[in-house]
Amino acid sequence: MNRTPSAFVKAFTLIELLVVIGLFTLMAFFAVAHTGNSGKTILEGAEQTVYLSLEKARNSAMGGVGGEDHGVEITADGVYKLRGNPAVRDGGMIPFPAGVTAAAANSIIFNRPSGATAASAVTLTHTSGISKTVDVNSLGTVSVQ
């Protein structure tokens, strides 16, 4: 009995279906794994913003830039550069990413030329409940906890 090509039913084989289901499973796994860390990644970005702003202000003070003290003001929404004594805002705010806030307003001024300051800590919190702290000791050393 000869079958003509039009008599064959075109369909996927079991192996092809299993491969496609396996690929969709892997893609779903990676999608869930990636979104699970998004709050932590966003918070780490805000932490780097604070850390780098503090380091830049300290280096400016120790380098005698403009012959003034330098610092930062941390607000709930972002970071402002400060300069002078008394300190005034120098430029616009660097905003935190959506979902990140600082615990309380905090101004950290680095003295010229030593870079010393009053010991302080900045706690950043993401809406997911994760938090990070950036510490500044009395010598002006900035560290991330």
C-alpha positions as CSV (number, residue, x, y, z in Angstrom):
1,M,0.0,0.0,0.0
2,N,1.5,3.3,-1.1
3,R,0.7,6.5,0.7
4,T,0.9,9.7,-1.2
5,P,2.6,12.7,0.5
6,S,-0.7,14.4,1.0
7,A,-1.9,11.5,3.2
8,F,0.8,12.2,5.9
9,V,-0.3,14.4,8.8
10,K,2.3,17.1,9.5
11,A,2.8,17.5,13.3
12,F,5.6,18.0,15.9
13,T,7.3,15.0,17.3
14,L,7.5,14.3,21.0
15,I,11.2,15.2,21.1
16,E,10.5,18.6,19.5
17,L,7.8,19.3,22.0
18,L,10.0,18.4,24.9
19,V,12.8,20.6,23.7
20,V,10.5,23.6,23.3
21,I,9.0,23.0,26.8
22,G,12.5,22.7,28.3
23,L,13.6,26.0,26.6
24,F,10.5,27.8,28.0
25,T,11.2,26.4,31.4
26,L,14.8,27.7,31.3
27,M,13.7,31.2,30.1
28,A,11.1,31.4,32.9
29,F,13.6,30.4,35.5
30,F,16.1,33.1,34.4
31,A,13.4,35.7,34.2
32,V,12.3,35.0,37.8
33,A,15.9,34.8,39.1
34,H,16.7,38.1,37.4
35,T,13.7,40.0,38.8
36,G,14.3,38.6,42.3
37,N,17.5,40.6,42.7
38,S,16.3,43.8,41.1
39,G,15.7,45.6,44.5
40,K,19.2,44.7,45.6
41,T,20.8,45.8,42.3
42,I,18.9,49.2,42.4
43,L,20.0,49.7,46.1
44,E,23.6,48.9,45.2
45,G,23.4,51.6,42.5
46,A,22.2,54.2,45.0
47,E,24.8,53.1,47.5
48,Q,27.5,53.7,44.8
49,T,26.1,57.2,44.2
50,V,26.4,58.1,47.9
51,Y,29.9,56.5,48.2
52,L,31.3,58.2,45.1
53,S,29.7,61.6,46.1
54,L,31.3,61.4,49.5
55,E,34.7,60.3,48.1
56,K,34.6,63.2,45.5
57,A,33.8,65.7,48.2
58,R,36.5,64.4,50.5
59,N,39.1,64.5,47.7
60,S,38.0,68.1,46.8
61,A,38.4,69.2,50.4
62,M,41.8,67.6,50.8
63,G,43.0,68.9,47.4
64,G,42.0,72.4,48.4
65,V,39.7,72.9,45.4
66,G,38.4,76.4,45.5
67,G,40.1,76.9,48.9
68,E,36.9,75.7,50.6
69,D,35.5,72.8,52.6
70,H,33.4,70.3,50.6
71,G,30.6,67.9,51.5
72,V,27.3,66.3,50.6
73,E,23.8,66.7,51.8
74,I,21.8,63.4,51.8
75,T,18.0,63.9,51.5
76,A,15.3,61.3,51.3
77,D,15.4,61.6,47.6
78,G,19.0,62.1,46.6
79,V,22.4,63.7,47.1
80,Y,23.5,67.4,46.8
81,K,27.1,68.6,46.6
82,L,28.0,71.2,49.2
83,R,30.9,73.6,49.4
84,G,32.1,76.4,51.6
85,N,31.7,77.3,55.3
86,P,28.8,77.7,56.0
87,A,28.0,75.0,53.4
88,V,25.8,75.9,50.5
89,R,24.4,73.6,47.8
90,D,26.6,73.5,44.7
91,G,24.5,72.3,41.7
92,G,21.5,70.1,41.4
93,M,20.5,66.9,43.1
94,I,21.6,63.5,42.1
95,P,18.4,61.5,42.6
96,F,18.1,58.0,44.0
97,P,16.5,55.4,41.8
98,A,12.8,54.8,42.2
99,G,12.0,52.8,45.4
100,V,15.2,53.9,47.3
101,T,15.1,56.4,50.2
102,A,17.6,57.6,52.7
103,A,16.6,57.3,56.4
104,A,17.1,60.9,57.3
105,A,18.5,64.2,56.0
106,N,22.2,64.3,56.7
107,S,24.9,66.8,55.8
108,I,28.5,65.6,55.8
109,I,31.2,68.3,55.5
110,F,34.9,67.4,55.0
111,N,37.3,69.9,56.4
112,R,40.1,71.4,54.2
113,P,42.9,70.2,54.1
114,S,42.7,67.2,56.4
115,G,39.4,65.6,55.0
116,A,38.3,65.1,58.6
117,T,34.6,65.2,59.4
118,A,32.1,64.2,62.1
119,A,31.5,60.5,62.1
120,S,28.2,59.7,60.3
121,A,26.3,56.9,58.6
122,V,23.8,57.0,55.7
123,T,21.2,54.2,55.6
124,L,19.5,53.6,52.3
125,T,16.4,51.4,52.1
126,H,14.6,49.9,49.1
127,T,10.9,49.3,49.1
128,S,11.5,45.6,49.2
129,G,12.9,46.0,52.7
130,I,16.6,45.6,51.8
131,S,18.9,48.2,53.3
132,K,22.6,49.3,53.0
133,T,24.7,51.6,55.1
134,V,27.5,53.9,54.0
135,D,29.7,54.9,57.0
136,V,32.1,57.9,57.3
137,N,34.5,57.9,60.2
138,S,36.0,61.0,61.9
139,L,39.1,60.8,59.7
140,G,36.8,61.1,56.6
141,T,37.3,57.5,55.5
142,V,34.2,56.3,53.6
143,S,33.2,52.6,53.8
144,V,30.2,50.5,52.7
145,Q,28.6,48.0,55.1
